């Protein structure tokens, strides 16, 4: 590929993101992969080594992180804090999934908003010779979380929606798509990027002691409805939305989430039950590879289909 005028990026990665890093490098000749030795002392604490550290002086450096569990965050933070201090021209942290994003609210005194804690940790990354660290992240859970970051980090908020749109265009029934949102929060985050589609907005309402999903506005009758949200955990809300959409005449239902978190293998409730890939309540379930541990578990299981962020990240590194 043509590299004229492009920054030459030295891309480091953690163990979990190696496959995604290789895909990113395949998208651009301006990106070269660099390695870190991820080792542990006998007591379990990290024993880390940045290979060829002197070779990155004066170069643009990036690190592809995955905070998939608290167990791996400390070792990656240690590297993230070390790289900018190696006399690099600039430093970019790519964190596709901001993991504590859904823990941003304090509903009573004593609640700890760990989204704010994580933002403050990242805001204190040392400056490189080029200035503050650039942080690239995708579809953060709550839009107001951008204000949690301090002035010493430059957050770049990207989205996976263009990748979804490209996939929808490839469908045989692309002219019969309706977008559904499981709640008002998802509508606020995404509706402006999807204005050329008919829309359905769902909402949870209380009936007695239960909270049930209802259609707040829109009509899914006869349509291929694609539910769009930023992330999935247990998947209970998506399943309830699918049921109510079908009950109101949807021809079929698919789903898209940028971040397939799926703790405790909760993805299994969506898995096709038949050998031919049928038997799932969803025709398609599109996810990105922002959560690499989950992707390894589901990438070959219907109805899941992985849409890679690699090309989008390669482009973001040139900003």
VEXTORFI-134753 format. One line per field, with one value per residue: residue in three letters; x, y, z of N, C-alpha, C in turn. Coordinates in steps of 0.001 Angstrom, whole numbers. Layout:
code <- c(ALA, ...)
n.c1 <- c(X, ...)
n.c2 <- c(Y, ...)
n.c3 <- c(Z, ...)
ca.c1 <- c(X, ...)
ca.c2 <- c(Y, ...)
ca.c3 <- c(Z, ...)
c.c1 <- c(X, ...)
c.c2 <- c(Y, ...)
c.c3 <- c(Z, ...)
This chain:
code <- c(UNK, UNK, UNK, UNK, UNK, UNK, UNK, UNK, UNK, UNK, UNK, UNK, UNK, UNK, UNK, UNK, UNK, UNK, UNK, UNK, UNK, UNK, UNK, UNK, UNK, UNK, UNK, UNK, UNK, UNK, UNK, UNK, UNK, UNK, UNK, UNK, UNK, UNK, UNK, UNK, UNK, UNK, UNK, UNK, UNK, UNK, UNK, UNK, UNK, UNK, UNK, UNK, UNK, UNK, UNK, UNK, UNK, UNK, UNK, UNK, UNK, UNK, UNK, UNK, UNK, UNK, UNK, UNK, UNK, UNK, UNK, UNK, UNK, UNK, UNK, UNK, UNK, UNK, UNK, UNK, UNK, UNK, UNK, UNK, UNK, UNK, UNK, UNK, UNK, UNK, UNK, UNK, UNK, UNK, UNK, UNK, UNK, UNK, UNK, UNK, UNK, UNK, UNK, UNK, UNK, UNK, UNK, UNK, UNK, UNK, UNK, UNK, UNK, UNK, UNK, UNK, UNK, UNK, UNK, UNK, UNK, UNK, UNK, UNK, UNK, UNK, UNK, UNK, UNK, UNK, UNK, UNK, UNK, UNK, UNK, UNK, UNK, UNK, UNK, UNK, UNK, UNK, UNK, UNK, UNK, UNK, UNK, UNK, UNK, UNK, UNK, UNK, UNK, UNK, UNK, UNK, UNK, UNK, UNK, UNK, UNK, UNK, UNK, UNK, UNK, UNK, UNK, UNK, UNK, UNK, UNK, UNK, UNK, UNK, UNK, UNK, UNK, UNK, UNK, UNK, UNK, UNK, UNK, UNK, UNK, UNK, UNK, UNK, UNK, UNK, UNK, UNK, UNK, UNK, UNK, UNK, UNK, UNK, UNK, UNK, UNK, UNK, UNK, UNK, UNK, UNK, UNK, UNK, UNK, UNK, UNK, UNK, UNK, UNK, UNK, UNK, UNK, UNK, UNK, UNK, UNK, UNK, UNK, UNK, UNK, UNK, UNK, UNK, UNK, UNK, UNK, UNK, UNK, UNK, UNK, UNK, UNK, UNK, UNK, UNK, UNK, UNK, UNK, UNK, UNK, UNK, UNK, UNK, UNK, UNK, UNK, UNK, UNK, UNK, UNK, UNK, UNK, UNK, UNK, UNK, UNK, UNK, UNK, UNK, UNK, UNK, UNK, UNK, UNK, UNK, UNK, UNK, UNK, UNK, UNK, UNK, UNK, UNK, UNK, UNK, UNK, UNK, UNK, UNK, UNK, UNK, UNK, UNK, UNK, UNK, UNK, UNK, UNK, UNK, UNK, UNK, UNK, UNK, UNK, UNK, UNK, UNK, UNK, UNK, UNK, UNK, UNK, UNK, UNK, UNK, UNK, UNK, UNK, UNK, UNK, UNK, UNK, UNK, UNK)
n.c1 <- c(832, 320, 2441, 3237, 3370, 2137, 2144, 4681, 4057, 4870, 3683, 2782, 1540, -668, -880, -3492, -4375, -2921, -3674, -5529, -3825, -2079, -3840, -4407, -1918, -1764, -3429, -2104, 916, 2312, 2398, 4181, 4813, 5726, 7287, 6635, 7977, 6123, 6244, 6376, 7335, 8276, 6523, 4268, 3908, 4263, 6952, 8342, 9405, 10355, 10977, 13761, 13896, 15433, 15302, 12928, 13093, 12273, 10220, 6804, 4634, 2407, 87, -1784, -4336, -6087, -8310, -9416, -9893, -9579, -7201, -5262, -4867, -3019, -406, -483, -969, 1443, 3222, 2067, 2529, 5274, 6122, 5757, 7886, 10181, 11460, 9870, 8293, 5551, 2703, 171, -2624, -4549, -7537, -9895, -12280, -13690, -13660, -14963, -17072, -19848, -20226, -20792, -22441, -23662, -25872, -26520, -25149, -21904, -21616, -19193, -17902, -16422, -15806, -14994, -12689, -11018, -10765, -9318, -6913, -5930, -5711, -3427, -1232, 2176, 3498, 4626, 7422, 6062, 3861, 644, -863, -2663, -5840, -7581, -10764, -13754, -17210, -18058, -19753, -21430, -22117, -21370, -19083, -16803, -16063, -14837, -12171, -8931, -6980, -4557, -4663, -5769, -8745, -10054, -12972, -14269, -16427, -18206, -20273, -20150, -19013, -21013, -22990, -21840, -21902, -24656, -25407, -24649, -26521, -29130, -31674, -31411, -32876, -35008, -34649, -35057, -34071, -33670, -33736, -32768, -33310, -33754, -31233, -29510, -30676, -30116, -27327, -26848, -28740, -28452, -26578, -27910, -30065, -31296, -32744, -35865, -37085, -37319, -38067, -37480, -38491, -38060, -40603, -42390, -44319, -46170, -44139, -42269, -40014, -40625, -40151, -41273, -42583, -41869, -42016, -42537, -42765, -42378, -43423, -43290, -40638, -37004, -35486, -32915, -31365, -29614, -26891, -24450, -23044, -23093, -24032, -25293, -27279, -29993, -31825, -31686, -32798, -35408, -36241, -36147, -38231, -40514, -40471, -40855, -43379, -44806, -44816, -42356, -40349, -37869, -35190, -32173, -29010, -26715, -23788, -21159, -19350, -18762, -19183, -20172, -20045, -19243, -19773, -22203, -22965, -23828, -26580, -27523, -26636, -26830, -28909, -29064, -27334, -27114, -26886, -29198, -31894, -31429, -32737, -31993, -31268, -28815, -25974, -24075, -20823, -17975, -14353, -13499, -13379, -11302, -10979, -13547, -14211, -12638, -14024, -16514, -16317, -16694, -19214, -22579, -25291, -23288, -21202, -18171, -17108, -14363, -12445, -10062, -9282, -10473, -9127, -6515, -6821, -7498, -5127, -3682, -4610)
n.c2 <- c(-1206, 2342, 4531, 7125, 10256, 9306, 8582, 6603, 3916, 2334, -466, -1823, -4573, -6443, -9764, -10713, -9237, -9861, -11169, -9335, -7145, -8052, -8161, -5445, -4452, -5654, -4092, -1788, -593, 1201, 537, -1117, -4049, -4447, -6017, -7215, -8714, -10685, -11576, -13259, -12845, -15172, -14675, -13922, -11313, -8911, -9328, -7526, -6712, -4432, -5004, -4146, -1426, 918, 1304, 2581, 5236, 8575, 7845, 7245, 5783, 3184, 1468, -1457, -2280, -4490, -4566, -6935, -8260, -7645, -8849, -8508, -5853, -4322, -5079, -4198, -1445, -762, -1032, 820, 3212, 3252, 3330, 6003, 7372, 6661, 8384, 8751, 9927, 10358, 9128, 6717, 5271, 2506, 1434, -536, -1353, 223, -794, -328, 1243, 1004, 1441, 4032, 5526, 6955, 5864, 5856, 7073, 5988, 4276, 3423, 4951, 3403, 3866, 6497, 6269, 4656, 6369, 8457, 7173, 6660, 9243, 10123, 9162, 9385, 12209, 12165, 13037, 14322, 15368, 15175, 11908, 10198, 8740, 6099, 4882, 2841, 3340, 4170, 3611, 5560, 8767, 11024, 10284, 11098, 13421, 12670, 12368, 13786, 16792, 15951, 13870, 12871, 12049, 10027, 9338, 6689, 4743, 1700, 1624, 2358, -5, -1875, -809, -1240, -4028, -4518, -3552, -5620, -7592, -9756, -8790, -6053, -3784, -3931, -3354, -2524, -556, -1261, -115, -1026, 565, 3987, 5052, 3724, 4620, 7392, 7325, 6268, 6899, 9064, 8281, 6502, 7393, 7011, 4708, 3081, 3161, 1515, 1916, 494, -74, -520, -1302, -1083, -3656, -4478, -6345, -6783, -5910, -5300, -5588, -3311, -2019, 1228, 3135, 3068, 562, -2811, -4605, -7106, -6641, -6972, -6762, -5076, -5070, -2643, -1923, -752, -2609, -6021, -7922, -10139, -10552, -10643, -8488, -8133, -10540, -10342, -8104, -9183, -11053, -9410, -7921, -9871, -10692, -8499, -8721, -8758, -9896, -11211, -11182, -9600, -8817, -6291, -5540, -3509, -4315, -7415, -8596, -10647, -12157, -15091, -16987, -16275, -15987, -18386, -18711, -17628, -19216, -21192, -24041, -26147, -28245, -27100, -24437, -23177, -22432, -20479, -17558, -15328, -14106, -13094, -12309, -9769, -8798, -6882, -7268, -6257, -7334, -9579, -12067, -13130, -13328, -15410, -17557, -17511, -17103, -18970, -19891, -20113, -17859, -15975, -13436, -12035, -8748, -7090, -4599, -3831, -2394, 88, 882, 1047, 3257, 5194, 5470, 7140, 9635)
n.c3 <- c(0, -480, 1241, 1374, 2914, 5158, 8667, 10099, 12011, 15035, 16338, 19330, 21323, 23494, 24939, 24517, 22333, 20079, 17645, 16521, 16261, 14260, 12112, 11844, 11045, 8555, 7093, 6470, 5171, 6611, 9215, 11656, 13469, 16867, 19702, 23072, 25943, 27897, 30997, 34224, 37632, 40241, 42302, 41047, 40155, 37459, 35134, 32965, 29620, 27199, 24001, 21916, 22668, 22322, 19617, 19007, 19519, 18785, 17113, 15988, 18211, 19181, 21307, 21552, 23495, 25785, 28199, 29444, 31798, 35338, 36065, 34086, 33729, 35282, 34390, 31761, 32062, 33218, 31063, 29312, 30663, 30498, 27790, 26547, 27684, 26457, 24745, 22463, 19419, 19402, 21223, 21132, 22582, 21991, 22914, 22384, 23714, 26378, 29499, 31976, 31405, 31754, 34384, 35475, 37024, 40085, 42280, 44901, 48014, 48502, 46357, 43893, 41149, 38813, 36180, 36093, 37652, 36014, 33806, 34971, 35603, 33028, 32169, 33328, 32021, 31187, 29358, 25968, 23805, 21848, 23073, 24798, 25347, 22818, 22870, 21603, 21385, 21234, 20751, 23453, 26539, 27813, 26749, 28190, 29472, 28214, 29386, 31680, 31339, 31791, 31000, 30020, 28263, 25049, 24025, 21458, 20050, 18517, 16295, 15667, 13885, 11045, 10015, 10508, 8808, 6314, 6259, 6330, 3827, 2222, 2518, 1283, 1675, 2001, 1483, 3140, 5794, 9203, 11929, 15336, 18719, 21975, 24153, 25321, 25718, 23910, 21547, 21695, 21474, 18892, 16845, 15072, 13251, 11740, 10341, 7857, 7952, 8752, 12135, 15319, 18681, 21751, 25163, 28679, 30885, 33962, 35300, 37846, 39900, 38015, 35319, 32054, 28480, 26079, 22975, 22264, 20231, 16648, 13994, 13478, 11663, 9209, 8584, 8389, 11252, 12889, 15866, 17649, 19721, 22148, 23710, 24947, 27727, 29725, 27905, 28225, 27818, 25025, 24137, 25125, 23674, 21085, 21247, 21612, 19270, 17284, 18073, 17296, 14582, 13167, 10491, 10594, 13025, 13810, 15415, 16508, 18244, 19419, 21380, 22532, 25368, 27148, 29831, 31758, 29760, 28588, 25996, 25046, 25155, 22863, 20862, 17872, 17689, 15971, 13591, 11090, 11505, 12209, 14528, 16369, 17987, 16580, 13354, 12409, 14381, 14880, 15838, 16944, 17042, 19491, 22007, 22586, 23946, 24224, 21517, 20535, 21525, 20247, 17487, 15414, 15664, 14853, 15525, 15256, 13906, 13154, 12832, 11894, 13585, 12547, 10122, 10618, 12954, 11960, 10274, 12212, 13582, 12006, 12400)
ca.c1 <- c(0, 1045, 2706, 3681, 2588, 1569, 3018, 5146, 3643, 5398, 2526, 2947, 264, -634, -1096, -4864, -4683, -1943, -4337, -6058, -2669, -1597, -4820, -4207, -694, -2053, -4200, -1297, 2368, 2902, 2331, 5106, 4567, 6826, 6881, 6942, 8070, 5184, 6685, 6024, 8212, 7725, 5417, 3109, 3915, 4798, 8358, 8076, 10548, 10024, 12065, 14314, 13389, 16182, 14965, 11703, 13322, 11938, 9210, 5415, 4408, 1047, -92, -3130, -4630, -7363, -8515, -10466, -10171, -8676, -5930, -4277, -4806, -1812, 771, -595, -774, 2879, 3812, 1500, 3220, 6696, 6412, 5955, 9110, 11333, 11820, 9123, 7771, 4174, 2198, -1270, -3181, -5782, -8298, -11181, -13398, -13469, -14396, -15776, -17971, -21228, -20242, -20522, -23446, -23772, -27292, -26621, -23865, -21114, -21319, -17921, -17997, -15114, -15527, -14217, -11370, -10234, -10457, -8265, -5665, -5464, -5407, -2127, -150, 3200, 3552, 5764, 8043, 5065, 2776, -248, -1230, -3950, -6551, -8602, -11692, -14928, -18576, -18057, -21131, -22196, -21448, -20799, -17824, -15694, -15684, -14101, -10745, -8261, -6420, -3287, -4914, -6649, -9592, -10625, -14091, -14631, -17633, -18257, -21480, -19864, -18771, -22343, -23670, -21239, -22402, -26076, -25517, -24380, -27615, -30080, -32878, -30902, -33901, -36118, -34073, -35454, -33172, -34333, -32897, -33369, -33699, -33508, -29795, -28969, -31191, -29353, -25951, -26646, -29772, -28040, -25775, -28762, -31297, -31937, -33515, -36988, -36599, -38173, -37446, -38067, -38289, -38460, -41646, -42660, -45650, -46089, -42764, -41405, -39722, -40768, -39830, -42387, -42234, -42229, -42415, -42105, -43518, -41464, -44166, -42800, -39286, -35827, -35144, -31577, -31233, -28285, -26499, -22993, -22441, -23987, -23524, -26022, -28104, -31412, -32611, -31768, -33748, -36758, -36553, -36444, -39562, -41569, -40447, -41518, -44806, -45409, -44809, -41060, -40103, -36759, -34504, -30734, -28485, -25341, -23176, -19727, -18550, -19341, -18578, -20650, -19408, -19701, -20224, -23625, -23219, -24382, -28038, -27824, -26018, -27714, -29051, -29038, -26048, -27109, -26798, -30511, -32283, -31221, -33776, -31448, -30757, -27401, -25558, -22794, -20006, -16610, -13327, -12999, -13207, -10687, -11170, -14867, -14226, -12068, -15028, -17748, -16140, -17131, -20510, -23747, -25409, -22320, -20342, -17245, -16731, -13125, -12117, -8665, -9146, -10843, -8034, -5397, -7116, -7470, -3726, -3121, -5202)
ca.c2 <- c(0, 3615, 5058, 8506, 11199, 8664, 8329, 5234, 3573, 1144, -922, -2861, -5211, -7386, -11152, -10906, -8503, -10151, -11457, -8075, -6324, -8541, -7733, -4002, -4276, -6081, -3035, -614, -752, 2200, 19, -2217, -4649, -4564, -6995, -7081, -9998, -10685, -12627, -13036, -13335, -16317, -14254, -13616, -9953, -8871, -9113, -7082, -6183, -3865, -5413, -3147, -138, 2045, 1476, 3354, 6654, 9483, 7262, 7248, 4499, 2905, 218, -2014, -2855, -5143, -4698, -7949, -8623, -6921, -9565, -8116, -4395, -3745, -5275, -3347, -60, -586, -806, 2061, 4322, 3225, 3603, 7419, 7898, 6154, 9416, 8522, 11161, 10480, 7864, 6503, 4080, 2012, 606, -622, -1448, 866, -1862, 91, 2290, 870, 1719, 5469, 6234, 6788, 5917, 6163, 7360, 4775, 3700, 3857, 5042, 2953, 4480, 7702, 5829, 4234, 7563, 9218, 6423, 6880, 10665, 10398, 8588, 10417, 12800, 11840, 14245, 14983, 15934, 14234, 10649, 10070, 7530, 5696, 3897, 2672, 3275, 4224, 3313, 6771, 9858, 12001, 9804, 11825, 14505, 12113, 12387, 15047, 17541, 15374, 12789, 13339, 10925, 9982, 8412, 6093, 3923, 565, 1677, 2243, -1404, -2484, -345, -1946, -5406, -4498, -3366, -6896, -8522, -9865, -7994, -4780, -2744, -4204, -3294, -1559, -549, -1176, 204, -1652, 1574, 5368, 5304, 3266, 5545, 8639, 7111, 5787, 7137, 10042, 7580, 5503, 8116, 6613, 3488, 3139, 2839, 1078, 2143, -294, 473, -1379, -707, -1903, -4210, -5132, -6477, -7121, -4943, -5994, -4788, -2922, -1113, 2605, 3755, 2369, -626, -3785, -5617, -7494, -6125, -7585, -5771, -5208, -4397, -2035, -1422, -639, -3804, -7042, -8666, -11406, -10670, -10762, -7430, -8424, -11640, -9815, -7264, -10068, -11634, -8421, -7546, -10959, -10643, -7394, -8998, -8720, -11078, -11828, -10248, -9737, -7901, -5801, -4825, -3286, -5006, -8696, -8874, -12004, -12834, -16439, -17680, -16003, -16075, -19693, -18644, -17192, -20133, -22023, -25373, -27161, -28360, -26261, -23040, -22652, -22700, -19307, -16534, -14249, -14503, -12751, -11572, -9172, -8209, -6563, -7992, -5398, -8172, -10735, -13334, -13622, -13640, -16750, -18550, -17490, -16684, -19982, -20381, -19384, -16900, -14899, -13057, -11018, -7661, -6634, -3177, -3640, -1307, 1340, 1248, 1470, 4633, 6070, 5694, 8180, 10930)
ca.c3 <- c(0, -528, 2582, 1258, 3701, 6335, 9797, 10281, 13366, 15689, 17103, 20340, 21642, 24607, 24523, 24054, 21099, 19032, 16364, 16001, 15861, 12962, 11105, 11656, 10257, 7192, 6427, 6141, 5177, 7510, 10583, 11927, 14773, 17814, 20716, 24493, 26639, 29020, 31906, 35625, 38671, 40964, 43165, 40211, 39637, 36096, 34798, 31597, 28878, 25888, 23103, 21008, 23153, 21764, 18200, 18813, 19809, 17698, 16229, 16456, 18872, 19644, 22051, 21425, 24810, 26062, 29643, 29450, 33187, 36250, 36195, 33074, 33600, 35895, 33551, 30585, 32507, 33430, 29737, 28779, 31311, 30160, 26374, 26191, 28285, 25704, 23770, 21221, 18834, 19880, 21768, 21012, 23223, 21375, 23853, 21672, 24657, 27680, 30178, 33117, 30908, 32233, 35823, 35520, 37806, 41533, 42607, 46333, 48634, 48698, 45050, 43308, 39689, 38348, 34879, 36391, 38116, 34858, 33009, 35652, 35425, 31657, 32017, 33928, 31236, 30951, 28024, 25109, 23244, 21003, 23866, 25478, 24711, 22132, 23273, 20647, 21948, 20389, 21285, 24910, 26946, 28110, 26055, 29122, 30012, 27605, 30291, 32809, 31032, 32062, 29872, 29585, 27316, 23978, 23642, 20107, 20188, 17237, 16346, 14760, 13056, 9600, 9685, 10445, 7595, 5186, 6280, 5978, 2377, 1569, 2761, 175, 1977, 2515, 1316, 4053, 7141, 10221, 13084, 16642, 19867, 23156, 25137, 24895, 25724, 22622, 20518, 21778, 21017, 17529, 15828, 14065, 12246, 11103, 10060, 6604, 8193, 9706, 13476, 16416, 19985, 22823, 26508, 29787, 31715, 35143, 35507, 39141, 40380, 36888, 34262, 30778, 27303, 25223, 21880, 22596, 18975, 15455, 13593, 12881, 10907, 7896, 8356, 9012, 12273, 13457, 17154, 17741, 21036, 22256, 24289, 25491, 28882, 29793, 26701, 28552, 27183, 23590, 23928, 25348, 22518, 19957, 21434, 21407, 17856, 16554, 18436, 16539, 13152, 12493, 9658, 11304, 13907, 13983, 16433, 16404, 19365, 19205, 22389, 22960, 26670, 27428, 30970, 32130, 28545, 28363, 24565, 24697, 25033, 21499, 19912, 17068, 18286, 14920, 12901, 9893, 11906, 12583, 15901, 17209, 17768, 15767, 12041, 12498, 15571, 14504, 16903, 16520, 17790, 20571, 23207, 21918, 24656, 23830, 20087, 20334, 21908, 19456, 16102, 14449, 16118, 14373, 14418, 15438, 12787, 13656, 11932, 12513, 13706, 12133, 9167, 11283, 13859, 11116, 9852, 13378, 13961, 11148, 12753)
c.c1 <- c(868, 1216, 3129, 2762, 1983, 2614, 3428, 4938, 4322, 4331, 2907, 1571, 441, -930, -2473, -5131, -3729, -2607, -4884, -4924, -2146, -2550, -4662, -2998, -902, -2791, -3341, 185, 3056, 2901, 3250, 4852, 5853, 6354, 7339, 7020, 7209, 5533, 6240, 7138, 7528, 6555, 4185, 3084, 4620, 6303, 8379, 9338, 10087, 11192, 12457, 13858, 14133, 15818, 13729, 11885, 13014, 10867, 7821, 5079, 2956, 1046, -1543, -3443, -5949, -7464, -9643, -10809, -9226, -7291, -4855, -4089, -3481, -605, 715, -419, 715, 3592, 3350, 2192, 4692, 6977, 6600, 7280, 10366, 11706, 11139, 8538, 6342, 3747, 685, -1641, -4479, -6422, -9700, -12390, -12981, -14290, -15287, -16825, -19389, -21349, -19941, -21458, -23312, -25242, -27528, -25231, -23138, -20814, -19998, -18048, -16644, -14805, -14680, -12802, -10480, -9839, -9337, -6921, -5083, -5100, -4032, -983, 893, 3155, 4775, 6389, 7051, 3902, 1915, -506, -2573, -4561, -7655, -9473, -12985, -16212, -18595, -19508, -21983, -21444, -20789, -19453, -16611, -15204, -14959, -12585, -10163, -7640, -5126, -3457, -5930, -7519, -10140, -11709, -14553, -15878, -17545, -19424, -21182, -19597, -20090, -23054, -23131, -21745, -23866, -26254, -25322, -25519, -28549, -31354, -32486, -31922, -35092, -35657, -34723, -34488, -33988, -33308, -33542, -33801, -33367, -32020, -29141, -29432, -30383, -27953, -25862, -27615, -29323, -27164, -26614, -30078, -32021, -32679, -34770, -36498, -37711, -37397, -38201, -37798, -38706, -39481, -41940, -44121, -45611, -44645, -41778, -41177, -39744, -40490, -41086, -41860, -42772, -42702, -41859, -42903, -42592, -42133, -43576, -41357, -38232, -35284, -33770, -31519, -29794, -28043, -24978, -22360, -23518, -23285, -24255, -26879, -29592, -32286, -32759, -32786, -35180, -37176, -36909, -37852, -40667, -41619, -41138, -43025, -45533, -45164, -43485, -40836, -38947, -36024, -33019, -30276, -27073, -24956, -21697, -18899, -19275, -18688, -18905, -19926, -20030, -20341, -21720, -23977, -23935, -25903, -28465, -27385, -27066, -27731, -28977, -27721, -25966, -27071, -28114, -30786, -31995, -32361, -33305, -30921, -29261, -27159, -24153, -22122, -18674, -15633, -12692, -12754, -12620, -10879, -12507, -14870, -13665, -13092, -16189, -17551, -16611, -18483, -21632, -24627, -24362, -21474, -19488, -16900, -15507, -12986, -10768, -8485, -9448, -9733, -6821, -5586, -6998, -6042, -3054, -3675, -4162)
c.c2 <- c(1259, 4160, 6514, 9424, 10600, 8517, 6858, 4869, 2295, 661, -2076, -3413, -6114, -8791, -11323, -10280, -8818, -10388, -10191, -7177, -6754, -8152, -6237, -3756, -4680, -5013, -1870, -942, 249, 1744, -1188, -2742, -4745, -5415, -6618, -8489, -9911, -11866, -12282, -13548, -14498, -15936, -13823, -12214, -9894, -8633, -8810, -6540, -5715, -4138, -4268, -1734, 1046, 2318, 2337, 4828, 7497, 8962, 7356, 5856, 4388, 1593, -201, -2813, -3610, -5348, -5706, -8442, -7827, -7561, -9056, -6606, -3844, -3892, -4398, -1871, 214, -299, 524, 3291, 4389, 3686, 5090, 7998, 7411, 7090, 9182, 9846, 11424, 9118, 7826, 5212, 3720, 1041, 450, -648, -832, 84, -1424, 1124, 2203, 1111, 3191, 6225, 5951, 6959, 6149, 6384, 6060, 4041, 4263, 3812, 4688, 3428, 5729, 7327, 5457, 5429, 8370, 8506, 6703, 8347, 11022, 9677, 9677, 10953, 12280, 13139, 15024, 15574, 14858, 12973, 10789, 8731, 7244, 4625, 3921, 2601, 3148, 4242, 4559, 7976, 10846, 11549, 10465, 12946, 13990, 12213, 13775, 15654, 16935, 14118, 13304, 12176, 11092, 8913, 7949, 5227, 2789, 601, 1658, 808, -2170, -2085, -1056, -3387, -5467, -4361, -4668, -7902, -8592, -9056, -6624, -3653, -2946, -4167, -2193, -1684, -418, -860, -366, -670, 2960, 5688, 4893, 4177, 6840, 8473, 6953, 6299, 8110, 9422, 6618, 6110, 7650, 5286, 3809, 2650, 2380, 1335, 1339, 381, -568, -645, -1657, -2341, -5036, -5148, -6734, -5921, -5698, -5030, -4543, -2076, 271, 3349, 2955, 1092, -1620, -4752, -5847, -7126, -7064, -6540, -6086, -4382, -3903, -1530, -1391, -1912, -4777, -7715, -10010, -11643, -10756, -9730, -7677, -9516, -11165, -8898, -8120, -10634, -10627, -7965, -8602, -10948, -9534, -7530, -8911, -10018, -11881, -10744, -10605, -8738, -7493, -5158, -4645, -4163, -6256, -9116, -10310, -12681, -14209, -17179, -17466, -15985, -17369, -19663, -18171, -18212, -20948, -23439, -26486, -27126, -27485, -24773, -22410, -22946, -21579, -18321, -15395, -14796, -14274, -12092, -11053, -8552, -7796, -7374, -7122, -6168, -9508, -12070, -13954, -14086, -15025, -17836, -18631, -17346, -17703, -20578, -19511, -19032, -15786, -14697, -11880, -10029, -6990, -5114, -2838, -2462, 45, 1810, 1726, 2908, 5599, 6388, 6762, 9561, 11818)
c.c3 <- c(0, 880, 2550, 2052, 4947, 7430, 9804, 11753, 13832, 16673, 18032, 20711, 22848, 24070, 23901, 22694, 19956, 17676, 15727, 15528, 14490, 11833, 10810, 10766, 8798, 6392, 5979, 6220, 6103, 8962, 10711, 13332, 15583, 18987, 22116, 25075, 27898, 29923, 33327, 36528, 39397, 41853, 42374, 39646, 38280, 36050, 33308, 30934, 27501, 24953, 22163, 21379, 22541, 20311, 17965, 19166, 18574, 16754, 16855, 16966, 19313, 20410, 21956, 22684, 24804, 27559, 29885, 30851, 34073, 36344, 35236, 32981, 34129, 34987, 32306, 30937, 32703, 32120, 29156, 29380, 30898, 28732, 26059, 26686, 27567, 24553, 22418, 20732, 19265, 20399, 21669, 21711, 22513, 22355, 23258, 22591, 25983, 28699, 31323, 32706, 31428, 33739, 36049, 36448, 39300, 41888, 44086, 46886, 48947, 47408, 44529, 41784, 39089, 36934, 35067, 36828, 36930, 34002, 33647, 35525, 34043, 31420, 32560, 33231, 30978, 29520, 27270, 24621, 22396, 21763, 24501, 24652, 23999, 22532, 22269, 21285, 21145, 21213, 22805, 25395, 27166, 27549, 27002, 29693, 29364, 28514, 31531, 32604, 31284, 30819, 29331, 28739, 26304, 23512, 22222, 20117, 18811, 17403, 15341, 13799, 11548, 9152, 9600, 9163, 6357, 5109, 5884, 4470, 1611, 1714, 1559, 399, 2538, 2405, 2246, 5514, 7971, 11388, 14359, 17719, 21125, 24233, 24587, 24840, 24418, 21493, 20521, 21196, 19506, 16467, 14742, 12975, 11412, 10635, 8793, 6730, 8998, 11068, 14396, 17707, 21031, 24165, 27524, 30641, 32874, 35154, 36785, 39627, 39244, 35975, 32938, 29622, 26484, 24070, 22205, 21358, 17803, 15210, 12895, 11900, 9512, 7601, 8936, 9976, 12856, 14746, 17301, 19157, 21112, 22787, 24735, 26656, 28928, 28549, 26960, 27867, 25681, 23306, 24118, 24199, 21316, 20067, 21129, 19953, 17002, 16834, 17700, 15043, 12440, 11720, 10212, 12073, 13954, 15043, 16076, 17722, 19042, 20132, 22895, 24267, 27114, 28601, 31208, 30952, 28276, 26884, 24193, 24533, 23652, 20452, 19171, 17633, 17260, 14154, 11658, 10220, 12288, 14048, 16861, 16975, 16867, 14438, 11962, 13839, 15276, 15717, 16291, 17369, 18879, 21865, 22761, 22626, 24284, 22379, 19814, 20623, 20918, 17957, 15067, 14818, 15557, 15571, 14465, 14180, 13250, 12549, 12546, 12498, 13086, 11188, 9779, 12220, 13062, 10651, 11029, 13811, 13108, 11484, 13423)
